[in-house]
Amino acid sequence: MTARGDPRGGRRRGSGNLVRTVLLVLLAYAVLGALAGVAWELIWTPPGQIVQRHQVFFDSYASLRRVFTGTGLYVLVGAVASGVLALVVALLARGRELICLLLVVVGSAIAAALMWRVGTLLAPVDPASLAAHTVKRTRVRGPLTVEGKSPYLIWPMSSLLVLALVFFARPTSFPAGDHTGTRTKRPEADISGAQHG
């Protein structure tokens, strides 16, 4: 029989809340990453390309410039989505800063990968695969890509920045004493070195 004040019951409830928090935060990052991938592809304008004699050419200079807009839009959409979600997580997970920090790092990495995967799946396929079997001049749309590795860091960077701002602006205030609710009074020493309780 468990006593009403048994701390083990509270520990079980606390661990259940922790598991639920972990699952919800990771799921939120995964869902938002996928939705960000959809938004990334929707606002992107694919570059016009021409496939001819097993080679791929850009149809204009404007299309060539649009190749790099995919990377810029990935950074923009990822930064906004990651920052908003990190703000929500930081405000809801008060008192669990270390767990919140770990979840934000892991969740943002998952979201960054999902955003890239969903966006590129919705975008046109790489014309290079079509060029291998095409001789006749054919107009196609270019693929959605991210140039380099650094743009993928925007998710964790934005999340950690927002997290740091929230923790700095609204630090968790603990009641007087330690985590058990008791306050230990340290003995004071006078000039002679003798301690007085």
C-alpha distance (Angstrom), angle and dihedral (degrees) to the residues before:
residue distance angle dihedral
M1 . . .
T2 3.77 . .
A3 3.75 118.9 .
R4 3.76 118.4 -126.4
G5 3.78 91.9 -114.9
D6 3.83 95.0 44.7
P7 3.81 107.2 138.4
R8 3.83 90.8 -151.5
G9 3.80 91.4 72.0
G10 3.80 90.6 52.5
R11 3.78 90.4 47.6
R12 3.81 91.1 54.2
R13 3.79 91.1 49.6
G14 3.79 90.4 47.2
S15 3.80 92.7 51.1
G16 3.81 89.5 49.2
N17 3.79 90.5 52.7
L18 3.81 90.0 47.7
V19 3.80 93.1 52.4
R20 3.79 90.5 47.8
T21 3.81 90.9 49.7
V22 3.80 91.8 50.1
L23 3.80 93.0 49.6
L24 3.80 94.1 45.2
V25 3.80 94.7 49.0
L26 3.81 94.0 47.0
L27 3.81 90.8 45.7
A28 3.81 90.7 49.1
Y29 3.80 91.1 52.4
A30 3.80 91.7 47.3
V31 3.81 93.7 49.4
L32 3.79 93.4 44.3
G33 3.80 90.8 47.7
A34 3.80 90.8 54.2
L35 3.82 92.0 46.3
A36 3.81 90.2 48.2
G37 3.80 88.0 54.2
V38 3.80 90.0 54.7
A39 3.81 91.3 48.0
W40 3.81 91.2 46.6
E41 3.79 92.0 55.7
L42 3.82 93.5 43.2
I43 3.80 96.6 55.5
W44 3.82 93.8 40.7
T45 3.81 120.6 96.3
P46 3.81 111.4 -145.6
P47 3.81 117.1 -131.4
G48 3.79 117.2 -114.5
Q49 3.78 114.4 -116.4
I50 3.78 137.7 177.8
V51 3.78 125.9 -140.2
Q52 3.81 114.3 -155.6
R53 3.79 133.1 154.6
H54 3.81 92.7 -5.6
Q55 3.79 92.0 -54.0
V56 3.81 133.8 106.4
F57 3.82 122.4 -136.1
F58 3.80 133.7 176.8
D59 3.78 113.6 -115.0
S60 3.83 93.8 -143.0
Y61 3.79 144.2 -1.0
A62 3.81 89.5 -104.9
S63 3.81 89.2 58.8
L64 3.78 89.9 51.5
R65 3.81 90.5 54.7
R66 3.81 91.0 49.3
V67 3.80 89.7 64.4
F68 3.79 89.3 75.1
T69 3.81 95.5 45.5
G70 3.79 88.8 75.0
T71 3.81 90.3 65.3
G72 3.80 93.4 44.3
L73 3.79 93.0 49.5
Y74 3.80 91.0 47.5
V75 3.80 89.2 56.0
L76 3.81 93.5 45.0
V77 3.80 97.2 47.5
G78 3.80 92.6 40.4
A79 3.80 93.6 50.3
V80 3.80 94.0 50.7
A81 3.81 95.6 43.9
S82 3.79 93.7 44.7
G83 3.79 93.9 46.8
V84 3.81 94.3 49.7
L85 3.79 93.7 48.5
A86 3.81 92.7 45.6
L87 3.81 89.1 52.9
V88 3.81 91.3 53.2
V89 3.80 92.7 46.0
A90 3.82 93.0 47.8
L91 3.80 92.6 51.0
L92 3.81 95.2 45.7
A93 3.81 97.7 42.9
R94 3.80 96.3 57.7
G95 3.79 114.5 163.4
R96 3.81 93.4 21.6
E97 3.77 100.1 81.1
L98 3.82 97.8 148.0
I99 3.79 93.4 49.1
C100 3.80 89.1 44.7
L101 3.80 90.8 52.3
L102 3.80 92.6 50.9
L103 3.80 92.9 46.4
V104 3.79 92.7 49.4
V105 3.81 92.3 51.6
V106 3.82 94.4 47.4
G107 3.81 94.7 39.0
S108 3.80 94.2 48.8
A109 3.82 90.9 51.5
I110 3.81 90.0 52.3
A111 3.80 91.2 47.1
A112 3.82 92.8 49.5
A113 3.80 91.3 53.7
L114 3.81 93.6 45.2
M115 3.80 93.1 48.4
W116 3.81 90.8 54.0
R117 3.80 93.0 44.4
V118 3.80 96.8 48.2
G119 3.81 94.1 42.6
T120 3.79 94.6 50.1
L121 3.79 92.4 44.9
L122 3.81 91.1 55.2
A123 3.81 93.4 45.2
P124 3.83 125.2 81.5
V125 3.79 117.2 -77.3
D126 3.79 121.1 -101.6
P127 3.84 108.7 -80.8
A128 3.80 89.5 -142.6
S129 3.81 89.2 77.1
L130 3.81 89.4 52.4
A131 3.80 93.0 45.5
A132 3.79 91.5 61.3
H133 3.83 89.5 67.9
T134 3.82 102.1 29.4
V135 3.79 128.3 86.8
K136 3.80 99.3 158.5
R137 3.82 118.1 84.5
T138 3.82 107.0 -94.8
R139 3.80 130.6 175.8
V140 3.79 114.5 -135.7
R141 3.80 139.1 165.4
G142 3.79 120.2 -108.1
P143 3.81 124.1 -116.7
L144 3.78 127.2 -100.5
T145 3.79 109.3 -111.2
V146 3.79 142.7 165.6
E147 3.79 114.8 -134.6
G148 3.80 114.3 -138.9
K149 3.80 131.6 -9.6
S150 3.80 101.7 -89.6
P151 3.85 96.5 76.7
Y152 3.81 89.1 66.1
L153 3.81 88.7 64.4
I154 3.80 91.4 66.0
W155 3.82 92.3 88.4
P156 3.83 97.2 56.6
M157 3.80 93.0 35.5
S158 3.79 94.1 52.9
S159 3.81 92.5 43.4
L160 3.80 93.5 49.5
L161 3.80 92.3 46.7
V162 3.80 92.6 53.4
L163 3.80 90.6 43.3
A164 3.81 91.5 53.1
L165 3.81 91.9 48.3
V166 3.80 92.3 50.6
F167 3.81 93.5 46.5
F168 3.79 90.4 48.4
A169 3.80 95.6 45.5
R170 3.81 96.0 41.9
P171 3.81 109.7 26.2
T172 3.78 116.7 -173.2
S173 3.78 110.9 -101.7
F174 3.79 115.6 -147.6
P175 3.79 121.8 -159.5
A176 3.79 117.7 -102.3
G177 3.78 107.8 -72.8
D178 3.76 132.5 28.3
H179 3.84 129.1 -52.1
T180 3.82 92.6 -76.8
G181 3.77 91.3 61.0
T182 3.83 94.6 -113.1
R183 3.74 123.6 116.3
T184 3.75 120.0 -145.3
K185 3.75 116.6 -151.1
R186 3.77 113.3 -145.0
P187 3.81 114.9 -139.5
E188 3.77 113.9 -107.6
A189 3.78 120.9 -130.3
D190 3.78 123.0 -144.7
I191 3.79 125.9 -146.4
S192 3.79 93.2 -81.7
G193 3.81 90.8 56.1
A194 3.80 96.1 -111.7
Q195 3.78 113.3 137.5
H196 3.76 122.5 -131.7
G197 3.82 123.5 -163.0
